[in-house]
Amino acid sequence: MNFFVAAVFLSCWSVTQSLEPENDNLEALGQECFGNRARCNETDHVTMVQRGYWAGPYDIGNKTITVLGFCAFCNFQNYKIGHLIKIDLDNQCDRNRNQSSMLCSSCKKGYSFAINSYRYECVKCGKTTKGERLYFPLNVLILTIFLLFIYLFDFSLVSGALNPLIFFGQMTSTTLNLNIYEAIPTNNLTEHLSYAYQTVNSFWKLDLMFFGSNLCLHEDMTMVQMLSLKYTVALMALSPVIVLVVIAKSLDKISNSIGKGLRRLGLSEDLVIHIINPCKCFGRLPWLQKAVRFNRDNSIQTIVSSCILLSFTKFNIITFYLLTPTNLYDINGTVVNSVLYYEGPLSYPGSRTLWKYAWLAIVFLIAVIIIFPFSLIFLRYDLKKEQTSKPSIKCGHILSYLDKFLDKCILTPFQRDLRNGKKSEDVCSKIKLWRFSFGMHDCRWYAGWYFVLRSSLFAVSIFSMDYLSQLIIQQILIIIALGITVMVRPYKQMAHNRLDAFVFLLILVINSSVLYQYHLTILSYGARNDVFIVQYCLSFIPTILIIAYFFMKIRRNWRLDRDYHLMRSNENMNFSSIECLEHYLCGCTEEHQNMTYSVQN
C-alpha cells in the first residue's frame, strides 16, 4: 500500500512539474503557427518546429500548401538542446532518406530499409550477401537454440518469476522509451547506452540486432512492405516449436525401435554394451538425463507459452504501425488530411495500397491482440483434470484436441502460478460454464490482464500524437496495474506479488524521470546526463535478475538430480544396457517425475 501511495504522489508531482509554461523568450523567435506546433516569420514561412514534427509541401486540390505532421524518421539528433528546433526544409530526414518524401518515409534510390534495425535505417543495397541469405535461417536457428535451452531446463518465461521482468524489458525498449522517440535530445554517451540496452532486450521482442543494421533484402521496398514482412519474424517462433514437439513426441518410438533392433540382432552382451557405451556416462550423470526431459509434456507447454509471449509484442508493434494514422496540419492548425504514420504518401484510410496490407494487420489485431488476452481473462484451465491428459469435451477428435491444446498449452502455463479460488466453493461466489468461470478469489484472469496492459501501452504510444499526453496516460496505466497487484495479490506466492509490484514501481520511477527530462527539454535547458545514467542503471536491474534466476534454476535442478542419483545408488537400482538406453531416450521413472514435480511446486 505504501508503494502505491508513493507512486501516485511521485507521478502527480512529475506531471505538475511538466505542465509549467515555456520560456517567454520563445516569443522572440516568431509568431505561433500550425496550432502552436511551430514558429513562422512575417511571411508565414516556417522557421522552427517542435521536436518530432516534419514540415513540407502538400498538394491539396489545385494548390500546394505547407503542412506539418508527426515524423518518425526525421533527424533531430543534430539539435542537442531545445523543444523548438530550427528547420531546414531540404534537410529534415535521417541520412540516406529521400529528403523530398513526405514524413521522411522513403529511402534514397539504391537504398532500402534494413530489416534488422529497430529504427528502420536506410542502407545501401548491392549484391545479395551471405548475411541477407542467412538472416531468416539464423533467426530460426538462434530461436531454436534458446527454446531448446528452455526445453532442457524447464524455464517458464510466463511464470510469476520471469513474466514481470520480461514485461519490463519489452516495454522499456519499445513504448516506454527513455528519450520518447528522440523527443528528448541525447548525446553520444546516452546513445551508446541506449543501443546497448536495446541489444540486451532485443530478444524479448524478437528483434535480433546483433546482426548489425545493414541487411537489405530488396531495393526500393516501401515501409508497409517491410512491416508486413516483419510478420514473418513473429511467426518464425512457430517453426522451432513444431520441430521440438515432433522430436519430443517421437522419442518413445525411437527408443523402442532401437531397443527392438538391438534385440533382433542377437549380438553378444559385450558388443551391445560397447555400442551403447555412451549411455553409461548418462547413467553416472543423472542431471544430464534431465536434459532429455523426464517431463516432456510440461516442457512442450513451456515452449508454446514462451513463443506466444515473445511473439505477442512483435505482433503488437507491427499491427499498430500498419494501422496508425497521423494528421497533417495547415498553418491555422486545421487538419487537412490523415496519412499513415510510417508511410506518409498513403492517405488514411482510403488508400488502396494501404488496404493491401491493412487487412493482414486487422486479422492479427482480432485474432491475437483482442481474442487471445480476453480468452485468458474469461477462460480457466481445468483444475480437476490438471493431472490427466483426457480432453474435457467429446465432440470429435478435432474439438477434443483443440480443447486439450487450449487447456494444456495456453491456459495452464499462463494461469497455474495464479490463485485459483479453491477455497471458495460456495455457490454464490463461483460461477462456471465450460471453461468460463468467475469466483471472488479466482485471480486467473490476471494473466490476460497482463496482455491487455501490453496492448494498451502500445496503443497509447502509437495513437497519442502528443508526447506529454502519452507520458501521462502511460503513467496512469502503470499506476492502475500497480494498484491491482497490491490490492488483489493474484499470485500464489507472495514473492511473485512483490516482484510484480517492484517492476511496476520501477517503471513509474523511470517514467517520472522521463517526464522531468521532457520538462527540461521544453524549457530549452537540455536533458541531464546524470539522469540518463541513473535511468539506464535502473533499467538494467531486471536483466540482472533474469540472469541470476537462470543460474539459480540450473543450480537447483542439478542439485535435485544429484540427490536423486545418490538415492538410487544407495538402493542399488542398476539398469541393464537396453534399459539404460531406453531410460536415456524415454526419461526417468515415474517416482523421479513425481519427486521433481513436488519440489518445483
N, C-alpha and C positions, 0 to 999 in steps of 0.2 A: 504493500500500500504506500509506503514511504517513497519507493521508487516511482510509483505512478504520479504522486503529487509533485515530486521533484521534476519529473519530465514535463508535466503540464506547465509548471512555473517557468522552467527553462525555455520551453517553446514559445510561450506567450511573451516573455522578455525579448527573445530574439526577433519575433515578429514586430513588436512595438519599435524596437531599435531600427529595423529595416524600413519602417514607414516614415522615417524622418525626411523632411524635404531636401531637395538637392541644393547645391550651391547657387547663390544668386548670381555668381559670375557667369553662369551659362547664358544669361540674358544677353550678354555682350557678344555671344557667338552667332547671333542671328535670331530671326523670329521662328516661333514654333510652327511646324507644318506636319502634314501626314498624321494628324491625330496625336501630336506631341511625341512622335517617334523619330523625328528628325528636325534639323535646323536648316532654314533656307535663307538666301540673301534677298535683296530687294527685288531681284528679277525672278524670284521663285525657283532659283537654281539650288539644288541640294548641295549643302556644304558639309554637313555632319549627320550621321545616323546613329541610332542606338546600336550598341554591340549586339550582333545577332541578326541584323537586317541587311537586305540587299536592295539596291535601287537601280532602276534601269528602264529602258523604253518598253512600251507595251501597246500593241495595235488594238484599238477598240473602234469598231465601225470604220470610218474613213479617216480617222486621225490617230496620231501616235502621241501618247502621254507618258509621263514618268510615273512609275508606280513603286511602291515599297512592299516588300514581302519578307517573311521569315526565311532565313537561309541556313542550311545545314553544312554547306561546303565553302562558305566564304572565308577569306583569310583575315583572321583577327589577331593572330599572334605577333604581327609587326607592331601592334599597339599594346604596350605593356601596362599602360595606365589609362583609366577613364572609362566611363559608361558611354559617353558620346565620342565617336572617333571620326576623324577626317576621312572623307570618302573620295576615291578615285574611280570614276565610272568605268574606266578602261582597265582597271587592275584590282578587281574586288575578290577574285576567286583564288583558291589554293593553286599551288603550282601544278602545271600540266593540265589544267582545266581550261575549257573553252570560255574565255572572258566575255564573250558575247551571248552565252547561253543564259536563259532565264533561271535565276536562283542557283547559278553555277552547277547545274545538274547534269552536265555532259563533259566529256574529256576532249582534248585536242585531237586532231586527226592523227591516226597512228598510235593512239593511246587508248587504254581501256581500264575499267575498274578492276582493282586487284581483289580477287575473290577471298583472300585470306586476311584482308585488312579490315579492322573493325570501323575505320573511318572512311572506307571505300576510296582509297587514294587512287589516282590515275597513274598507271605505269606504262612503260613502252612495250609495245607488242612486236616481237620479232618472230624468229623461227621457234617452233614449239620445242621446249627444253624438257629435260628429264623431270624437272620439278613440276611442270604443268601436267605431264603424263602420269606422274605418280601421286599427284595431290589426293585424289579420291581414294586410291588403294591404300596409301599410307594413313589417311584418316581412319579408314576401316580397320587397318592393322593395329594402330595405336589404341583405338577404342576397344578392339577385341582383347588386347593385352590387359587393358585396365579392367574390363569386365571379367576376364579370366582371373585376375587378381581378386576381384570381389567374390567370384565363384569359389575360389580355393579357400579363402579365409573368412568367408561369410560376413562381409562388411555390408550392412544395410544402410544405404545413403538416405533412406526415408525414415530411419529410426529417430527416436527422440533425441539422441545424442548428436547426430550429424545433420539432420534436416535444418535446424535453425542456422548452423554455421554455413552450410551451403547456400541457404537463402540469403545470408548476408553477402557472400561472395558474388552471387548472381545479381543482386540488386545494386550494390555499391559500384559494380563495374559496368552497369547499364543505365538504369533510370536514376538512381541516387548518385549522380556524378558529382565529384568534388569540385570541378570547375564549371558545372552546369553547361556542358557542351560549348566550352570556351567563352561563356558569358563573363567569367572571371578570368582576367589575364594571368598567365603564368610565366615563369622564367625557365631557363634550361634545366635547373635542378629539379623543379617540380614536374617538368615534362618527362624527365628520366624516371622519376618516382612513379608517375602515372603509367608510363609504359611498362615498368616492372610489375606494378600492381595488376594491370590489365593482363599481362602474360601469365602471372601466377593464377589468376582466377578465370583464365580463358577457357579452361576445360569444362568448368561448371556450366558454361553457356554454349559449348561445342564450337568455340572459335579457336582453332589451333593456330596460334600466332607464331609458334616457334619456327614456322617455315619461312619467316621473313614476310615482307609485304610487296613482293614483286612478281606475283604469279598472275599472268594474264592468260585467260582461257581463249578469248576470241576478240579480235579487233572491233572497235565501234559497237560494243554492247551497250544497250540502254540500261538505265537503272532498274526499271521494272523487270527486265530480263534477268539481271543479276540477282535481284531479290527473289524472284521465282526459282532460280537455280539454287538458292540457299536452302529451299525446302529439301533438296536432295541431301544436304549435310545433316539436317534434322532427322530425316528418315534413315540415314545410314546406320543409326543406332540399332535398327531392327535387324540388320544383317548379322552382326555378331551374336545377337540373341538367338536367332534361328539356328545358327551353326552350333552354338554351345548347347542349346536344348536338344538338338538332334544327337549330338555326341553323348550327352548325359543320358538320354533315353536309350542309347544303343549300347552302353557299357555292359549291361547284363547279358545281352545277346552275344556281344563279342567275347566276354569271359566264358560263357557256356560253350561257344563254338571252339575256343582254344582248348578248353578242358576236354571236350569230346575228341578233338583231333589228336591230342596227346595220348589219350587212352586208346584210340583206334590204331595208332602207330605201333603199339606194342613194344616201345623202346624200354630199355633197362632203366631201373630207377636212378642209377648213377648218371646216365645220359640225360634223363629228364631233369634231374637236379642241375646238371651243368647248363642245360638250355635256359632254365628259368632261374639261374643263379642270382641275377639282379634282384629278384623278389626277396631274397634273404636279407638284403640291405634294408628294404622297406619294412621287413618284419622286425628289425632291430631299431628302426626309427619310426615309431608309430605316428609321430606328428606329421611325417610326410604322407602317411596313409590318409590323414585327414585331407591332404591336398587333392586327393581324387574324390573327395566329398562322400562322407558316410551318410549325409543327409541331403541328397541331391534335390529333393523336392523343394526344400526350403531355399536352396541356393538358386534354383530357377526362379522362384518368386522374387528373390532379391535382385536378380539380374533384370527381370522385366520391369519391376518398380523403379530401379535405378535409371534405366533407359528412359522411362516416362518422365522422371524428374529432370533429367538433363535435357531432353528434347522439348519439354514444355516451355522453357524460357526461350529457346530458339524459335518455336512456333509463334510465341507472343511477339517477339521482335519483328519477324518478317511480316506477319499478318497486319500488325498495326502500321508498319511502314507502307505497306501496299494500300491501306485504306485511309491514310491520314491526309486530310486537306489542309491547305493554308490559304489565308486571304491575301489578296492584293489590294492595297490602299492607294487612293489618289491623294492629291495634295491637301484636300479638305478632310482626309481621314475616312472617306466613304469607301466601302468595299465595292470594287468594280468587278471582281471575279474571284472564284476559288480554283486553285490548281492543286495537283498532287505535290505533297511536301518534298518528296525525293525525286520528282520528275516534273520540273516547272512547266515545260511546254504542254503538258497534258491537263486539259480542263477537267474539273471535278464537279459532278460525277459523270458528265456527258461524253467523255472521250471514248471512242470505240477501242482504241489501242489499250486504254486503261482496263476496260472490261474484259479484254482477252486474258488478263492476269488476275483481275479482281475476283472473278468467280472462284478461283483456286483459294484465295485468301478467305473468302466467305465460307467455303466448305470447312477449312481448318478452324475458322472462328466459331462455327456452330458445333462441330464435332469435338474439337479439342479444348478450346478456351471456354466454352459455355457448358456443354453437356458433361464433360469429364469432371470438373470441380463440383458441379451440383449433384452428380452421381455419388461422389464421396460424401457430400453433405447429407443426402437423404437415404442412401442405401447402407446396409450394415452387413458385415461378414457373419456367417452362421456360427454362433458360439457352441451349439450342441454338436455340430458336425466339424468342428475345428480340427479334430484329430483323425478324421476319416477322409476318404477320397470319394465318397459317394456324392453324386450331384443332388441338389435339393429339389429338382423338378424332373419329371419323367415324361417329357413331351417330344420324344425323339432324340436321336443321338446328337444332332447339331445343337439343339437348345440345351441339352444336358451338358455338353462340353463347353458351350458359351457360358452357362451358369457356373460351371466349375472354374473356368478361367477367371470370370469376374470375381468369384469368391476367393480363390487361392492366390491369384497373381496381381490383383488390384486392391480389393477391399482389405484382405488380411494383412499384407505387408504395410499398408498405409495406416491402418487403424489399430493394430494389435498392441501398440505401446500406449494407447489412449484408454481412459476409464470407460468401461462398457456398461456400467449400471447394473451389475449383477445383484447388488444389494437391494435394488429397488424392484421388487417383483409384484407389488400390488397393482390392481387393475387400473386405478386412477392415475398412476404415474407412468404407465408404459402402454404404448400403442404399437402394434406390429402388424404388417401386411406384407407378405413375401419377404423381400429384403429391406423394405422400408420400416423403420421403427423410430419411435420417439419416446424418450424417457427423461425424467428430470435429472438423473445422474448419469445419463449416457452422453459422453463427450466425443464420440467417434466422428461427429460432424466437423471437428476441428481440423481434420486432415484436408477436407475440401475447402475450409475457410483459408487455409494457407495458400492454396492455389488461387482463390478469388482475390486475396491480398496481392499476390504477384501480378495478376492481370490488371488490377485496379491501379497499382503503381505504374505499370507500363502505360496504361491508357492516359493517366494524368500527365506523364512526362511527354507523351506524343501529342495529345489533343490540346493541351494547355499551351497557348501561344504567348504566354507571359511568364517570365522566369519567377517573379515574386509569387504570383498565384500558384504556380507549380510547386514551389517550395512549401508554401503554407498548406496546401491540400495534402501533399505527401506527409507533412508533419502531423496533420490531423489523423490521417490513416494509420500512421505508426503509433500514435497515442491511443487510438481505438484498439489496435492489436495488443498493445501493452496492457491496456485496461482489461481486455477479455482474458488474457493469460493470467494476470494477477488475481482477478475475481473468480474465474472458473477453475483454474488449475487443472487443465484437461488430462495431463499425463498421469500414469500410474505411479511413476517415480517422481518424488519431489525435486530431485536433482535436475530432471529434464524441464520441469516448470521453471526453475530458477535460471537455467541456461537460456530458455526462450525469452524470459524477462530481461536477462542481461543483454542478449543480442538486440532486442528492440530498444532498450535504453541506450546502448552503444550507438545505434543508428540515429536516435534522437540527438545525442550529444554531437555527433559528426554533422548532422543536418543543420543543427543550430549554429555550428561554426561556419558552415557554408552560407547561411543567412548573414552572418556577421561579415564574411568576406565580400558577399554581394553588396552589402550596405556600404562598405568601404569603396567598392568599385563605383557605385552610384555617386558617391561624394567626390570621386576622382582622386582618392588618396592612393589607390593601388592596393592589391591584396598583400597580406603579410606572409612572408616566407616561413616564419616560425609557426604560424597557424597551420600552414600547409604541411609542415613536417610533423606536427602533432597529429593532424588528421590521418596521414598515411601510417604513422606509428600505431594509432588506434585501429586502423583498417586491417593491419596485418595480424592482429590478435587472433581472430577466428582461424586464419590459416595455420598459425602455430598450434592452436588447439586441435585442428584436424590432424596434423602430423603426429601430435602427441597421442591422440586417440588411436590412430593406426598402429603405432608401436605398442601401446598398451594392450590392444586387442590381440595382436600377433603373439605377444609375450604370454598373455593369459591362455590362448589356445595351445601354445607349445607346452606350458606347464600342465594343462589339463590332460593332454595326450601322454605326456611323460608319466604322470601319476597313474594313468590308466594302464600304461605299458608295464610299470612296476607291479601293479596289482595283478595283471595277467601273468607276469613272470613268477610271482610268488605262488600262484595257483597251479604252475606247471602246465599251462594250457598251450601246447605247441601245435603248429599247423603242419600238415604234410605238404609236399611240394605243390600238388594240384590245389589243395585248399588255400595255400599261401597265394597262388596266382589269382584264384577266384576272389580271395579276400581283398587283394590289392585292386582288382578291377571293379568289384561289386560294392565294396565299402565294408565298414566294420559291423560288428554284431549288433543285435537289437539292444542289448543291455548297454553297450557303449553309446548308442544313439540316445537312449533314454537318460543316461547319466549326463551326457553333454547338454542335452536339451534342458534338463533341470538346472544345471549350473548356469547356462546362458540366461535363463529366465530369472 
